[in-house]
């Protein structure tokens, strides 16, 4: 059960929506309480202490209370130590936020995912290659919410995947050895799936197969709904 | 639906107006200020019919091209891009800028589905590449959305051979470090410049 008041917890702002004349509804992702929606009263007033502090991609120290579904935010202060995101890093950050908004249930704590998110942001701010980072976060997220894909054995035969064999990935189940009668699913090399299983996205081959596969899995778990941030990232890259 | 209810419902399109306030407004207009109500109805209809976006700066205007864009007093080699008309008004009241403007009427907001198509980036590119503009000054807000907007506009305009600059950020004029928020001080430090 949720306690009435939570003091000084580390959290990230995932998204905010205007609410009434001067307030915001904020979706916070806190380390110990997971995704928590809150009302930030008066946060859109010119002199509000919350105004500058409620910024995405920056670790915040947050105090809130309330027993209902939507809590009341009392204070949020900037913790520091995280450089601002810029350029494509920002768009990747939005994508991570949208994934979490769509896939995380409210008030379900995921401290390990929280740490993985903080690290992903630090690496995005540091200008690290974003593709491996996105793939590894996507996989982490699916595992955390209980949708961990099977990546190490054939779900039909139960045998361990072989590096040099090729597999089809059945969206709802996992890899099966490639068979002509399964139609035109993309072929995935065993070594790429095995690398994904260990979180190793260093090879371009793994990365390119992982991209298609993760997109398919995420789309499936979102019930086919499109991700806005992904569409916009693609539109921006096409400019 | 009775007209009174339709009016209440219609007033709810205003930001921050819920069912209670809408009802109060409707009673007020019909009971206490019928003249004001007629003026409001007339002006609203006229504004809807007449006010449009300036073909050059995208700001609201009644003409095809607004007065500011037609002015001979302004420096046509500089184009300042802002998010909203209110930002333009702030820039104007500084008296620090004599160039022209482009108003985006928004900012990139990926989680709300606002992207380059919704903001009509192509209209800005067309404006900026008129042959007169030499420098584009990006004055979007220093929020994540404003920064993302500035980043992509910058890339797009630079690729078309334009000089692109971004307004500076840091400790406010007359500000003391002790009383400035930590995020601003940290960023001012990161973006320090040679002296």
Interface residues (C-beta under 8 A of the other chain):
Chain A: X15 X18 X20 X21 X22 X52 X53 X55 X56 X57 X58 X78 X80 X83 X84 X85 X86 X87 X88 X90 X91 X93 X94 X95 X97 X98 X101 X228 X229 X231 X232 X233 X235 X236 X239
Chain B: X15 X16 X18 X108 X110 X111 X112 X113 X114 X115 X116 X117 X121 X143 X144 X147 X148 X151 X152 X155 X156 X181 X182 X183 X184 X186 X187 X190
